Amino acid sequence: MRKAEEQEIHAAITTGIVFKGAKLKQKPAEAKVKTKAKKKTYITGLHGSGSAKMKAEIRRKRANRHK
């Protein structure tokens, strides 16, 4: 343990001691690719069937019913 000098002690008494937290590390920003592929398969189904389109329309209406 090191010995504090007279000036350090005087500065600590007059100005006080500030305890700073560790600096937070920034997470690297990941470049995400925006595609419509997931939405497209959801709307038309995996085989592009008409029944999947109808089902998606029913779900959309149900979701917007109480807005």
Number of C-alpha atoms within 10 A of each C-alpha: 3 4 6 8 8 9 9 10 11 11 11 12 10 8 8 10 9 7 6 6 6 6 6 6 6 6 6 6 6 6 6 6 5 7 8 8 9 9 10 12 14 15 19 17 16 10 8 13 11 12 12 17 16 13 15 16 13 11 12 11 11 10 10 8 8 6 4
